[in-house]
Amino acid sequence: MGGDAPYHIPAMAGEVLELLEPANGGLWVDCTVGGGGHAALICARLGPDATLLGIDRDPLALEAAAERLKGCSCRVALERAHFSRAGDLVDRLGGSVSGALWDLGVSSHQLDRGTGFSIRDLDAPLDMRQDPQQDLCAADIVNRAGEKEIADILFRNSDERFSRRIAARIVRARPLRTVGDLMRCVDEALPAGYRTRDDVKRRVAQALRMEVNRELQELRQSLEAVCQRLVPGGRAVVLSYHSGEDRLVKQFFRSADREGWLRVLTPRPLRPSEEECRRNPRARPARLRAAERVR
Ligand SMILES: C[S@@+](CC[C@H](N)C(=O)[O-])C[C@H]1O[C@@H](n2cnc3c(N)ncnc32)[C@H](O)[C@@H]1O
């Protein structure tokens, strides 16, 4: 796993623990266990009667988490699954949740793995699957979808204002095989002044990744299922990394608050400190929101 390099540095760990308040027994769910960074910190506060359920769809993440969580004093159950299935997994373990965490998006390990998640990895294939058993990958979308469909994906997922021009360029350049092929299409589609704009490239890659991994659909389903199973006083904490995710979480928490079954704990999202961003630049876009079950 890359020598001594950590699998992933957990973002906003202090804030997560403060809001989640892990303690004693119960079932604690880490919907995005990754390399087990946050999970290890949660487990360190749990007693032997507690269970940590760690979910991830990436088998390499689960291997790293198993190694990291060896020797924890609480019970640890690691499940390879899409977190939209979290409700079923929780039901198998008794049905009520003391606290739950989502640390969304991509781990450092996935970004550095050469499977198309990083826009710097120009020779990497257009894969972008977190679940390697899934059929659909990014190359399928750019090479098979219609021009309008590609433009819609870029606009819907990343608010990309050049979505139509970029989609037209992609369709003309087919077949695309690598991240470099895709980045060239972006360069060629943008007006001259934008040619070096990495933020457009990042948004295009993000939009495709979100589509491949059904990120917003997964998030909506799992928030609903897990928050419904929270015990009174149990908390849900979500770290998101782009505006689409953050908007979905905000709207879900606010609407449950209006309906009277969740209480929003963060009227505005918390952000990582400047000090943390310097230490771990990948934490910079993080937004943390939390809510508590009231009945
Ligand atoms: C940012 S990383 C989590 C890192 C973790 N908190 C840590 O400290 O090591 C996000 C992880 O969530 C997983 N993931 C994202 N969406 C998922 C989904 N819908 N179902 C299951 N796992 C998912 C990814 O595979 C990735 O390993």
The ligand as an SDF file (V2000), in Angstrom:
LIG
                    3D

 27 29  0  0  0  0  0  0  0  0999 V2000
  -12.7670    9.9370    1.0950 C   0  0  0  0  0  0  0  0  0  0  0  0
  -12.7200    8.1940    1.1420 S   0  0  0  0  0  0  0  0  0  0  0  0
  -12.9670    7.8130    2.8320 C   0  0  0  0  0  0  0  0  0  0  0  0
  -11.7280    7.8230    3.6420 C   0  0  0  0  0  0  0  0  0  0  0  0
  -11.9130    7.4040    5.0930 C   0  0  0  0  0  0  0  0  0  0  0  0
  -12.7920    8.2820    5.7990 N   0  0  0  0  0  0  0  0  0  0  0  0
  -10.5750    7.3460    5.8200 C   0  0  0  0  0  0  0  0  0  0  0  0
  -10.3550    8.1280    6.7510 O   0  0  0  0  0  0  0  0  0  0  0  0
   -9.7580    6.4890    5.4440 O   0  0  0  0  0  0  0  0  0  0  0  0
  -14.2490    7.7390    0.4600 C   0  0  0  0  0  0  0  0  0  0  0  0
  -14.4400    6.2360    0.3750 C   0  0  0  0  0  0  0  0  0  0  0  0
  -15.8380    6.0130    0.2120 O   0  0  0  0  0  0  0  0  0  0  0  0
  -16.0470    4.9850   -0.7230 C   0  0  0  0  0  0  0  0  0  0  0  0
  -17.3520    5.2350   -1.3290 N   0  0  0  0  0  0  0  0  0  0  0  0
  -17.7570    6.3610   -1.9650 C   0  0  0  0  0  0  0  0  0  0  0  0
  -19.0290    6.2270   -2.3640 N   0  0  0  0  0  0  0  0  0  0  0  0
  -19.4330    4.9900   -1.9610 C   0  0  0  0  0  0  0  0  0  0  0  0
  -20.6700    4.2630   -2.0790 C   0  0  0  0  0  0  0  0  0  0  0  0
  -21.7210    4.7920   -2.6910 N   0  0  0  0  0  0  0  0  0  0  0  0
  -20.7380    3.0470   -1.5530 N   0  0  0  0  0  0  0  0  0  0  0  0
  -19.6540    2.4970   -0.9070 C   0  0  0  0  0  0  0  0  0  0  0  0
  -18.4750    3.1230   -0.7840 N   0  0  0  0  0  0  0  0  0  0  0  0
  -18.3710    4.3560   -1.2950 C   0  0  0  0  0  0  0  0  0  0  0  0
  -14.8910    5.1040   -1.6980 C   0  0  0  0  0  0  0  0  0  0  0  0
  -14.6200    3.8650   -2.3330 O   0  0  0  0  0  0  0  0  0  0  0  0
  -13.7410    5.5600   -0.7860 C   0  0  0  0  0  0  0  0  0  0  0  0
  -12.9890    4.4780   -0.3320 O   0  0  0  0  0  0  0  0  0  0  0  0
  1  2  1  0
  2  3  1  0
  2 10  1  0
  3  4  1  0
  4  5  1  0
  5  6  1  0
  5  7  1  0
  7  8  2  0
  7  9  1  0
 10 11  1  0
 11 12  1  0
 11 26  1  0
 12 13  1  0
 13 14  1  0
 13 24  1  0
 14 15  1  0
 14 23  1  0
 15 16  2  0
 16 17  1  0
 17 18  1  0
 17 23  2  0
 18 19  1  0
 18 20  2  0
 20 21  1  0
 21 22  2  0
 22 23  1  0
 24 25  1  0
 24 26  1  0
 26 27  1  0
M  CHG  2   2   1   9  -1
M  END
$$$$
